[in-house]
Every structure is written in structure tokens, then in C-alpha cells.
């Protein structure tokens, strides 16, 4: 089912994590099978070139379902990356953690100003309903 719900921004600092509610405040049924998530990030850095990534995941019982989004920073380097990611709905939570070199404690965000929240985004753009929906007879 196509939808569009803004869940917020990605983590901005190395080691930072965020958790998002996949029910989108009740807009996605809690028994959905899967969600399609769109993520984007604009990075800006200083110093030497460094590469990191986001570990974006859901959980279903003891199983973690991860996908990854590459990010890069460096002097004079501004980069944009995005992806569409399909996840099992699982426990109804999406987790994102920024994995970046541990010696780097600064923001990776490519912001026009400190209060600019348009440097990244996490959106639900679709979901797969559960199989328990009644189908019309042919």
C-alpha cells in the first residue's frame, strides 16, 4: 500500500542511535507484514576522507534484519546518498545507528544552518498488509 509518513532525521553523530515507530502514530496497521522505507542523507565534513555507514534495522523476536547506507565525509566533500529499504514489520520499531570512525566526534550533517533538519530524512513510503485480510472472491 503506498503511503508517505515522515519519521524524522537520521542520527547525526558517530555512535548515535535513533528508534522510529513504524506504526506512524496509528497510520500503519500493527499487523503489517513489511514496510518500505526511504532514507536520505547529505553529509559535509572536514579533515581527511572518512567513510562510515548507517546500520538500519528491524527485529522480529531474536532475529535482527539489517540493511546499510554508506556515508562519506572529508575536506571540501559534500555527499548525498539515499535508498529504498524493505523491512519485515517485526516488533514495529525501526532502528538506525551511525557507524563512523571513533576518533570523529563531530556532526556529519550537511546543514545550511544549525537548525536545518533537511539534511536527512526517514520516511515510510509503503507497507505490505498482513495475510489475514479478506480477499474478494473471484
N, C-alpha and C positions, 0 to 999 in steps of 0.2 A: 504494500500500500504506500503510495507516495505521500510524504508529509515534509514539513520543514520546521524544525524546532531548534532554536539556538540554546546550546547548553553552557556557553561561556568560552573562556580562553584556555589555552594550554598552559602548563607550568612554565614559568619564566626563568627560574634559577636552577642550576645543576643540583640534582638530588631532590628537588621539589616534586611532590605528587599532588594530584587532584582526583577527586571522585565525583562522577556525574550520575544523576538519577535518570535511568533510561525510560522511566515511565513519563518523563517530560510533564511533571505535575498532573498526571492522570490522563494525558493525551494519548499515550501508547498503552494498550492493554497489558496488564501484568502477566498474562499468559502468552504473550507473543513468542514466537519461536526464534526469531532473529531480528537484528536491527542493522540498517545500512547507515554508516556514519561517514560524514565528510569532515576532514580536518585540513587546516592550512596553517602555515607558519611563515612569518617574514623575520629573518634574522639579520642582525647587524653586529659586528664585533670589532675588536681591536686586538693588537698583538699578532702573534703567529697564527697561521691557519690551524684550525682545530675542527674535528668532526665529532659529532655526537649523534644521539638518536632519542626518539620517544619510544618507550615501551607502552603500548596502548592495549588494554586487555579487558576481558570479562571473565567471570568464574562461574562454573556450574559444579556444585559440590566441591570435590577436591581438585578438579581439573581447571587449569588456567589456560585461556585461549588468548595468545599474544600475537600482535602484529606490530610492525616497526615503521617509523618515519624518520628518515635521515635529516639531520640539520648540520649546517656548517657556519663557522664564524671566522673572522680574520680581518686584519687591517685593510680598510677600503673595500671590504666584501659585504655586499648585501645579497641575500639569497631568499628565494621563495620556494616552498615545497608544499605539495598538497596530495591528498589521496582519498579515495573512497574505500572504506573498510567494512566488510560484512562480519558481524559477530553473532554467536549464539546469545540470546537474551539472558540466559542463565539466571543469576540472582538479581538482575535488574540494575546493576551498577557497572559503569564503565570507569576504568582507572587509567590514568596517564602519568608516567614518570619520565622526567628528563634525565637521561644518562649523558653526561658530558664530562670532560676531564676534571678531576677533583681539585686541581690547582686553580680552577677558574670559578670565582665566586660572584662574578658579575652577571647581570642580565644578558640573555642572548637576543632579546626582543628588538626588532627593527621598528622603533616607535618614532612618530613625528614629534611627540611631547610626552612627558611623564604620565599624563592621564589618558593617553591614547590606548584604547583597548581594541583597535582594529588590526593589530599586528598578528593575531592568531584567532582561530575560531574552531569550535567543535559543534557540529550540527547533526541531528538525526534527520536523514532525508528519505527514509523509508523503513518499513518493517514487514516481516512475514507473519501473518496471523497464525495462531495455533491450528492444529488439525481438527480440533473439536468444533469448528464452525460447521454449521449445517450447510450442505451444498444443495442447490436446486436439482430436482430430478430432471433427467433428460427426456 
